[in-house]
Every structure is written in structure tokens, then in C-alpha cells.
Amino acid sequence: MSLRLTPGGRQRRRASAALTVLAAGAIAVPAIATTATAADEPLDCSTVPWMDTSLTAGERADALLDASSQHQIYRWLVEQPANSPTRVQWNPGFTGEAPVIYPAQVECTPNVVYTNGAEGIHRTAGTTAWPVPVANAATWDLDLQVERGAAIADESFDKGRNVVLGPGVNSARAPLSGRTSEYFGEDPVLSGLLAGATMRGIEDENDPDKPVVANLKHYYANEQELDRSASSSNMSERVAREIYSLPYEIAVTDSDPGSIMCSYNQVNGVWACEDPIMQNVLKDEVGFSGYIMSDFGSVHSTGPSLMAGMDQELNRPRWFTPARLDAALAAGEITQERIEEAAKRVISTYIGEGLFDHPLPTDTSANASTPEHKALALEIAQKSMVLLKNEEALPLAPASGDSIAIIGATASKTPTNGISAIRACSTGTTGNVLNCDAIIDPLTAITERAAQDGASVTFNGGTELASVAADAAAADVAIVFGYTNQGEFSDMPDMVLDNGGDALIEAVAGANPNTVVVLQTGSAVEMPWLDDVPAVMEAWHAGEQVGPALASLLFGDVAPSGKLPMAFTPDLETGPLLTAEQYPGVEIINGIRQVEYSEGLEVGYRWFEANGVDPLFDFGHGLTYTDFAYSKLQITPTSHSGTNDVRVRFRLTNTGDTAATEVAQVYLELPASAGEPSKRLAGWQRVTLEPGEHKNVQVTFTGDDLEDLRLLQYFEEASGEWTTPTGTFTVHVGGSVDTVLEDTFTQK
């Protein structure tokens, strides 16, 4: 993969006209435009300038604002009034308040419907149940994310939704965080580029007649569900920029999405939706041209939120009601200029992405999950599953007459005590967020595949350990399933498998030495039985195609290629968060839990590297059915001036007897003067090799990459700027963060 980004992102459908605003300080309420030719005759929308497709998005937005009253402009600042043009009354945002009343919106504006969609379209029949985002991250495949984004957009539009609230990124800081499976892992470069690729798919690569706006969430340092609305993530500015804001900055640079969502939490005592970083960094420094919305209920003010850069309040009007906006304007807490800029950002995005020109369908009953989407879900699941351990147990090669025992409730679509394959299909503590009705369960797929070799399969739901042990002992091979469920609203209580999963695995392993463990989790779990089993496959929550994907990997029809997008810690006591002050936070100030990010830059694999502690499994780790050798590392130029490309070349050889794909990874270690804790991911390539084949792999970083991805830089707090240190940089290359090659170059 050559990480080449167009400065400011790639060319987009959205018009690139500058976000001009109306006359600064113009407080007077514009006259309401006449928008119908007669009282009983609808307006011909082809005659109004905001529907003139020969104009830019900015020009069309200006025309619409010119035709709007003050309170019609206000409608764009709240999701529901913005998106339901004819509705004029909303229930009060707070108890005891009068209903919120608006004038009807200017005619010829669209219905816009938002949907949750980081994982796919939530709880909607006829849509695809995709592997969860952390599984997608384990593919390390940007092209797949573009394809998945486009498919999600098409399904969303077909189901009557044209803004997708997703994808999401965070830094997987806390092992118990409930929403880790909704994000792309712990590394800013990996997660930022995966998010950017997903949004390119949603907004640029989908069917152009089915326009959808993407929403990148939740900005920023939103790293736990526990007291998420009443906690402060406390850290230095350098840590904020290098770890928690950087993936958003990379994603915006890579894709220029339509919208971003600010989060519930505070950062250093300031609510995220009041933090000037939205304006100063995302908009002014990075050049984000879309609009920033709140999460539902994450707004705590009118003036501070609007003036910090938040453009739209999610859901119904609370803080951005006409009464509150009028009062704040009269008090000088907000400006007319800022009101109209916020409205224009929303309108320009809707117009630029095509929402004004492509109305949502009225019939949304059709099945939107196409055969192509299901094939893509299968490919993602296959590429995402990570072979954590394998001592000659896989791939399965049963002889005719051999037996395979499948053990564990989540292997079968038929429930055992209420638990089935559907429970582990996706994420969600109160049930799957995706439509998993179409799931092909592992038991069905493995049974069908085993029959091709003349082998038989038995199933045990795992409720009685004595029965489990007997069935495992009677089989030639045992495959046992363990799972966890996690999701929004709560963190996990521990790193233990649900429903007695560890005891189940220990019972199976004690009865059959040929035991394969399949984990269906969203993050790391303790593995007290690890030394007692020869093989472990992390299958994640793999969606509706979990069965065929898993069967193809277990039997070697497809070689595993997934790599961990986070380091797996053995347990909570090992690290990286070792104090209650770090997680979950203990001091309460004015009702706000204080969470101290005292580990600083040492997040995830960087903590393990900096402290010389071995994780259970490394960041980037993943085995397959062959071995790869790395050699002949060469870096050019060896002296870098900041303007020329950096080319990292090395030879990759498949030394085994099976064709397979390696995710070859490149890490950079900055000079000691930068004060970085460890090497950090800089790039990678997925390389497929036949047995004995070798390729000369090149990962090229252009000058734009080095700046946009901050690959050679650190954030210097004294100057408030990104800085490239001079001195010796070390390049590390290998199949995980535990690299095998290194060489250096100097920065002048």
C-alpha cells in the first residue's frame, strides 16, 4: 500500500465553494419569502435557485438562506426541525417547558432521516449484518472498507435513511470499554485511514442516485461508557492531539466527510460539544468543511456550544430552540454570522451530497441486502478472523469417518437456554444492533463442509459440563465456542467470557487434546486455558456470514490473514491501565468523574513496548497456514529533507507450502529528542504469495503523507504546532509490532 493522499482530501461530489456567510453582525430578521405561486398551488421547485443544479452547493445554500426567516434558519441547527420541513411543533426538550414551535420550512427542502450505522443499518429487516468494525479493522484492508461503506449507503437509502451515524473511532484505551467493537482499534493511523475509507465508500462510491451523508463519531476522548455523560478525560494537549484527535484529523484529511459528532464526555473539564478544538483544529487547521452535530443529550449550553463550532443539535430541540437562540443573540453570546455559518454548513452538505436532488424512496419494503453485499460480508469475515495460536491443529483435515464435536451455544442458530449464534452475530448489550435473521450459523456450515471429507459432526450446547466432556472425548476434534457481549450504555465488568465460557473451554480441553477454541468477542479476554489448547481463532462478532467464513478458514479452503488491530492484554492487572484514577476514575468534582489519562502517549501497544511487558498477543499479530520471511530492508533516501518521498523496500518470502496473505507492517521510531514512548505504525501492505514465492515490497510515504498522517512528527506543546525532529529515525518492519528488520535514515 502506498499511502498517497490528495492534499485536503480527494475530489468530492460536494461543491468546493468556500463557506461564506451573510453579513457579519446582521441581526435584523429577514422577511419571509413567498414560496408559492398561489395559496392552493404548490411551488414549482425547478424555479427556485436553491434547486438549481448549475449552481454550487454554497451558492444554493446562500439562496435558501436569503429566502428564509430567522426562525426558518434556526431549523437547520437541530436535526428534527432541519429534516422534517412541514412539521412545526416539537415536545419540549426539558420538563415543564412549553412546546417548541417553528414556522414551516421554506419549500423545496428535503426530508432527511438519520440512522445509527457504525456497524451497519441498525435493527432494520432486509439489511446486511456485517462483521463489527473492530473485525473490519482486523482485515487491514482499506479497499474492503470503501466497498462496505458503499454497500451500507445503498442499503441505508433503500430503507429510507440518508444520513448514517458512523463510522466511529476511538483509541481502545480501556480494555473494559463497552463500545470497543464499534471502532477500528487502538492506532491513530490505522483507525483514521479505515474510517476515511469507510466514509469515501458511503459518500463517494455508492450509487450516485442514492446519496448518503456519513458521520464520524464521537469526537473526542470518548473512551468509556461508564459515566460517559458525567466524566472528564484529563490529559495533556500533546496526548490529546497525538492519540485522541489524530485519527479524526487523518480521516477528515483522507475523506472530508459530511459530518462529525461531538461526544458526551468532558475533556479537561470542558464538554466535548463546547470544546473550541472543534473550530480551531477540525475546521480551521484541518479544513473540515462539513457540519458538527452533537450526540443526543450531549449539549449543555447554547452560546458556548455554537461558538465553539458545533453546528447542529441531534434529535429534538433542547438548547438550540428558537427561544434560547433568540435570547443568546440578544445577549451577545452568539452572533448572526455564526448562526448562518452553522446553517450553511448543514445545508451545503445536504445539497453537495445530493440530498436535495434525490428524494428518499416512499416504498422501503424491499430487501436491500443484495447477493453482492452478502458476498462482501463473507469476504470481510474471512479476512478479519485472526488465528491467534496454532500448534499443528489447523487446518482441519479429517479422514472419512472422523468425528468433530461442536460445543457451545453460539455455534448453532437453535437456542440453548435462550443463547444462539444470533447472540454473537453482532454487538449490543440488549440485543444485536444489526438484523441477524439471515445468519448462517457455524454448526450448519461446518457440518456441510465436514461432509465433503466424509466426517460427521455432533453438537452440544454446553449446559452440562459432564456431557460436554463426554462428547468432546468421543470426537477426533473438538471445536468449542466462547463469547462476550458488549455495547453502548455500559462497560464490561471484567475480561471473562460470558455464560461460563472459560469453564466450558477447560472441560473440553481436558477431555480432548485436539481442541480448537473459537472466540466471538469485541476485544481482548482473559485466556486461562491458553496453554491447554493447540489452536485459538478470534472470530469477533462476524455477522451473518460467520458460518461459511469460519468453516472456510478452519478447513484451510481460505488461509487466515487477519491481524489484531489492538494488543491483547492478558488481564487487567498486567496493563496498560493500572490505577483506579486511570480507569474508571475515582475523584468526583461537581458531579463529574475525573479520569486521569496519566499513561500519556503510552496507549495500547505503545505501553507494552515502552514498559517492556509482553502482551498476551501483540498488536498486528496474526498467524496463517504458512511462514513468511522478511529480508533485504532498504530505505531511500537515507537522508530526508522533509520534501522528498520516503521509500521503504524489503523482500517478503513465503517459506511454507500454502498460498497465503501477509499484512506486512512498517513502524517508525522517532529520534529520542521527540520523547515518544515507542515505535508507531506508519504503513502496511497486504501481500499474497504462492508457496516459495517472494516479492519485493515497497511502502512509499509521500511528502503529503508525512504531513497529513504526522508520520515523522510529534505535537510540541510549547509552540502548539506539529514538529519534525532532526536526527536519526529507525524503520522497523515485520508481521506485527514485534518486528524483525530495522534500518535508519536521518532527518536534516
Secondary structure, DSSP 8 states (H G I E B T S, - for coil): --B---TTSS--SS-------SSTT--S--------SBTTB---GGGSGGG-TTS-HHHHHHHHHHT--HHHHHHTTBHHHHH-TT--EE--SSTT---EE-----SS-----EEE-SSSSTT-TTS-----HHHHHHHT-HHHHHHHHHHHHHHHHHTT--EEE--B-----STT-TTGGGS--S-HHHHHHHHHHHHHHHHHSS-TTS--EEEEEEETT---STTTTSEEEE--HHHIIIIIIHHHHHHHHHH--SEEEE-SSEETTEEGGG-THIIIIIIIIS---SEEEE-TT----SHHHHHHT--BBSSS-SSS-HHHHHHHHHTTSS-HHHHHHHHHHHHHHHHHTTTTTS---S---S----HHHHHHHHHHHHHH-EEEEESS--S----TT-EEEEESGGG-SS-BTTB-GGGGTS--TTS-SS--TT---HHHHHHHHHHHTT-EEEEE-SS-HHHHHHHHHHSSEEEEEEE---BTTB--S-S--GGGHHHHHHHHHHH-SSEEEEEE-SS----TTGGG-SEEEE--S-GGGHHHHHHHHHTTSS------SS-B-S-TTTSS--STTTTT--EEETTEEEEE-TTTT--THHHHHHHT---SB-TT--B-SS-EEEEEEEEE-SEE-SSS-EEEEEEEEE-SSS-EEEEEEEEEE--GGG--SS-EEEEEEEEEE-TT-EEEEEEEE-HHHHHHS-TT-EEETTTTEEE---EEEEEEEESSSS-SEEEEEEE-
